[in-house]
């Protein structure tokens, strides 16, 4: 087992890279181990039991690879599996829901918040509960958006197909008069230009990654495990599906050339 010195991040695929980008920005001295479970994407249509099984296998892998801290870079896993994983693993971990909900509660003025997320996240009710706890009296409008993750994983982000899907998903939230939209899936920040085009300038967008990485940083500092000396960390990327395709799409979306992406098989696909 390697010495625990990295931050482990995982998602069903490319979406968690939007959280990894936040880690590179806010805590650049930290080494990242990323796992994209592309053999099982999309997570949004999976059962609770399946999602818990994936999270369990991935956490075991990340800890064995030397993770000292885990960021759930996936809202679906944060909503469904985080509580159970905290009881199974000693490694400290954080999810996106509480920090994201608190950030949206700080932003709204008219107390109408929209959430777009996967079916499993919406079904869990996690965002509704967390936002209402952070901002009593708020109205929360949740919309499942199942077509979006497959579009990202197929590299079809800036397309008429994506725009049409987004217009369908966002119309009821616009009609409800929201002033804040929480992007409750880490794949969705790739659509921000299109979302802004559809919603215009008056609806604020909240990406939970920003508040989550800030909270993770504070938590690591409090625990005395934050990397304080600036270094040039070597990040590691793993996927359960096609590594070449993942690296190509990652470069396209983030403008970042990933170091060698390795394929590992943790569970049967
Ligand atoms: N990006 C993940 C999330 O934040 C998972 C999406 C999916 O695979 O359906 O929920």
Boltz pocket constraint, residues with backbone or C-beta under 6 A from the ligand:
constraints:
  - pocket:
      binder: B
      contacts: [[A, 11], [A, 12], [A, 13], [A, 15], [A, 16], [A, 40], [A, 41], [A, 42], [A, 43], [A, 44], [A, 45], [A, 73], [A, 74], [A, 75], [A, 76], [A, 77], [A, 118], [A, 121], [A, 149], [A, 184], [A, 185], [A, 186], [A, 187]]
      max_distance: 6.0
